Amino acid sequence: MRPVLYALLTVDGVGLAALVVVAVLALGGLFPTGAQAASLSQAPSSASDWAYLGAGLSTGLATIGAGIAVAATGSAALGSVAERPELFGRSLVYVGLAEGIAIYGLIVSIIILGRI
């Protein structure tokens, strides 16, 4: 966790500025305006509403997990290839497996949406 925070706070505050912009945009979507609040007065009750929520969560969380996995395996792969270039093929397989997590989440959401 510390290397991630350190990377966000470096590069002359550019990372911190990007983090602030993302936080403002994310929090701005949490508070609906007057017209949106009137349409949001009903809680999700039908099965299709829950299916859309599940599809979005499966894709979103899978891509976040894949991003974390690719960051870890990609940096380790670059370090190992820099020292021993013959390990490029093996390291490419590990990075590909990490990217597969996002594809699995997308497949799950397609299956969920196909059943609506």
Residue pairs with C-beta under 8 A, 6 or more apart in sequence:
7 15
8 15
8 16
8 18
8 19
9 15
9 16
32 40
44 50
44 53
47 116
48 116
51 112
51 113
51 115
51 116
52 113
52 116
54 109
54 112
55 108
55 109
55 110
55 112
55 113
56 109
58 105
58 108
58 109
58 112
59 105
59 106
59 108
59 109
60 105
61 105
62 101
62 102
62 104
62 105
62 106
62 108
63 102
63 105
65 101
65 102
65 105
66 98
66 99
66 100
66 101
66 102
66 105
67 102
69 98
69 101
70 95
70 98
70 99
72 98
73 91
73 94
73 95
73 97
73 98
74 95
74 98
76 91
77 91
77 92
77 94
77 95
78 91
80 87
80 91
81 87
81 88
81 91
